[in-house]
Amino acid sequence: MTTITNRLTFAEYLKYTDGTDRRYELVNGELIPMSLGIGQHGEIADFLNNEFRDEIKRTSQPWVSKQMVVGVRSPKGGRWDTCRIPDVMVLPLEQWRTLQTREAVVELNEAPPLLVVEVVSESTKTVDYRAKRTEYSVLDIPEYWIVDPLLEKVTVFTLMEGWYEPIEFQGVELIQSPTFPNLHPSVEQILRQQI
């Protein structure tokens, strides 16, 4: 993963453009290009986004599910700002509506998303399992999924007293989600989903 070394403030990050459609996360003031990943990465994110949307509609929850279009500010220490863009994010509909008139970033002083999902790729595995796990727990995001096609597993982290408690699922095991208690895709379904 290549980084661009000029450090930016959060305000500069929001205005930054390199003239392309490439997206960046901001980590300690540095722009980190978000790679496209292999096709499976996008298929998994798309599958889960659709599953979440269908379940939200079926249960009439006042929520939305968004795929790679909402950032979340991180309280990561240091002098420079950090902003992550999860592969999939579930947040209250009212909160999404407030993002319609400003940058689509959940700020530190706002309620956290209900659930975030990161799909692991070779270049992001350390960040997804370590840095983002820590940052998302500090943000009080109640549920964090790591979908790992490399290890063929899904880990669901549930926030308990400020710490994430992980439960790993593999193969035909059905995912258990506190946010979506009646949604039970298997790991196999998530990893092998085809268009």
Residue, then its C-alpha position, 0 to 999 in steps of 0.5 A: m500500500t502506497t502512502i502520500t506523505n504530505r500531512l493534512t488536517f481534517a479540514e484539508y482532507l475534506k477538500y482534497t482532490d487528486g483529480t481522480d475518483r480514488r478514495y483515501e482514508l486519513v491516518n495520522g494526517e497521511l492520505i492512504p489510498m483505498s485499493l479496489g481489492i480483488g473482485q471478491h472484496g466488492e462482492i462481499a461488501d455488496f452482498l452484506n450491504n444488500e442483506f442489511r438493507d433487506e433486513i432493515k426493510r423487513t423489520s421496519q428499522p429506522w436505519v440505513s446501510k451504506q457501502m463505502v460512502v460514509g467516513v467515521r472520524s477516529p480519536k486515534g492519538g497524536r497530533w494528526d487526524t484520522c478518518r476511516i471509510p468502512d466497507v459497509m456501515v449501518l447507521p440511524l436514518e436520521q443521522w444519515r439525513t443530517l449527512q445529506t447537507r455536509e460531508a458524509v463523516v460521522e464526527l467524534n461528538e456524534a452517535p456512533p454507527l450501529l455496525v461497521v464491516e471491513v473486508v480483509s485483503e492482503s494489504t489491509k489485514t493488520v489494519d483491519y484486525r488491529a488498528k480499526r478494532t481499537e479505533y472502533s471500540v474507542l468510538d463505541i461502535p456496538e458491533y464490528w464485523i471482519v470478513d476475512p476471505l484469506l482465512e475463510k472466517v467472519t469475526v463478529f466483535t460485540l462491544m462489552e464494557g468498552w472492549y470488543e468480545p470476538i466470536e469467530f464463524q467459519g464454513v456453514e456456521l450461521i452468523q449471530s449478530p446483536t444488531f440483526p438477530n434474525l439475519h443468519p447468513s453462513v460464512e460460506q454464503i458471505l464468502r462465495q456469493q456470486i452476482 
